[in-house]
Amino acid sequence: MTKSLEQTTAVQSSDPSKRKAPTLSVHEDEKNTLQIAIDGDYSRISNKTNGKTVALGLIGQIASLGSQGTRVDQEGANFALGFVDAMSPKDAAEALLLTQMAATHQATMMMARRLNHIGNLPQQDSAERALNKLARSYAAQMDTLKRYRSKGQQTVRVERVTVQDGGQAIVGNVDRGGRGSDEI
């Protein structure tokens, strides 16, 4: 299946309340080409992916995310695009991770739906395993996004400190060398 992308120019507004969220119109033509038309402001994605080439490629992948044969899931594609847009990726890596998260979420919901309608035990076990793996993958992706956005910084907050008679406490930021450091 080949893809053809048509871009509608959207006026970007500095007022977020007037911003038109991006949407896709997706259909397959008689030549089995997936026709994709983009409408709305997708600058949150294109500005952070170092240009329109990566953004349009990503949007093409999102559009074909729910496609099976000649059946195209435009609503699923718009859900994924809306998710990536709403999460405001900071760079291309985040845009790609957020797209994977949207795909994982859609697959998780599909497996949950299947699990509710399965009649025999072997299929139920298989669907349950797949659902569990997908849910764990999504949680791992969420953790990865959180760590990536925080740039690996950890904050430790001490709620209560008790100092006995004769003891000392240090209040403030304390930097200490890690393992292998010469500092003590």
N, C-alpha and C positions, 0 to 999 in steps of 0.2 A: 504494500500500500504506500503510495507516494503522498506527499503533503504539499499543499499550496496555501500560502499564507497571504492574506490581504489585510492591510493595516488601515484603519480609519484614524485619521489625525484627531486627536483629542486636545482640546484647549486645557492647559494646566492652570489651575487656580491656586493662588497663594492662600485662599481661604479654604481650610479643610472641609468645612460644611458644604461648600459648593463643588467639591471634587466628585467627579463621576467615577465610581469604581470600575475596574476593567471587567469586561465580559467577553465571552467567545460565542460565536455562532459557528457550529460545526455540522457538516454534512458530507456524505460521500457521493461523488458524481458517478455518471455512467461508466467512466473510465477507471473506477476504483481509486480515484484520487481524493484524499481527504481535504476538503475545502475548509479553511479556517479564516474567519474574519474577526478581528479584534476591534472592540469598541471601548471607549472610556480611557481614563488616565492610568496607564501602567508604568508611570515614571518611578514609582517606588521600587519596581523590579528593574527596569532598564537602567536607571541612574546608578544602581548599586552593583550591576553586573558588568561594569566597564563597557557599556555600549549596547546597542540594539541587537547585535549578532547573537550574543549569548542569551539575551532576553527573549528574542524571537525563537531561538532553538528550544529554550525552556518551555515557552508557551506552546510550541508544536508538540513537545513531549507531553505536556499537560493535556492537550486536546486529544491525543491518542491514548491517554491513560485508560479511559473506560471503553475503548473501542474493541469490539469482538466481531470479526468478519465485516459485514455491512452494517451492523448495529453500532451506532455511535451514541455515547452517553454524554450529551451536551451538559446536562445538569451536574453530573459528576465532574466534568472538566471545569465548569464554572465554580463548583465548590472548591476544587484544588487551587484554582487561580485566585479565588477570593481569600483562601487561607494564607497563601504565600504573600499576597498583597497586604492583608491585615496584620501579618506578623512583621512587616517592614524590614525585610532583610538588609543587613548592613553592608554586605559584600556578596560576591558571586558564590562563595562557599556556603554562606547562609541560605541563599536562594535555592541552591541545589539540595541542601539538607532539608529545608522546609518543603520542597516538592516531594522528596522521599517520604517525609512525615505525612503529607497529605495522602500519598499513595498507600502507605502502610495503614493509615486510619481507615481509608475506604475498604481495603482488603479485610481489615479486622471486623468492620461492620458487616461486610458480606458473609464472612465466616460465622459471625454470631447469628445472622439471619438463617443461614443454612442449618446451623446446629439446632435451631428451634423447630425445624421441619423435617428432621431425619427420623426414620422409623426403625432402622436396624442398628444393632450395637457396633459392628465393625466401622460403619460409616460415622457413627456418633463419636467413637474413639478417635478416628482420623480427624474429623472436624474439630474436636476438642483440642487435640495436639496442635493443629494449625492455628487455632484461635489463640492458644496460650503463647505460641512462638511469636505471633504477630503482636500481641499485647506487650510482651517483653521487649520486642524490637522497638516498639513505639516509645516505651519508657526509656530505653537506652538512647534513642534518638533525642528525646527531650532532655535527658541528662547531658548528652553531648552538646546540644545547643546552649544549655545553661552554662556549661564549662567554657565553651567557645566565646560566648558573650562576656563572661567575666574575666576572660584572658587568664584563667587558671588561678586567679587570686582567691585566697581563702580568708575569711574573717572569723576570728574566734572571739566570742563575747563571753566574759565571765560575769555571771549574775550576782554571785555573792562570794565575798572573801572574808575569812575569819583570820585574824592575827592574834596569836597568843601573846601573853606578857613576854617581853624581851624579843619578840619576833619583828621582822621588818616586811613591809609590802612595797612593791614598786607600782606606782600608778602612772600610766602613760603607755606609749608605744615602745615595745622592746624588740629590737632586732637581734637575732642570734643566728650564728652560722649553722647551717645544716650538717648532715652527715658528710664527712670528708673535709669539712672546713677546718682551718687552722685556728679559728676563733673559738674561744670558750666562754 
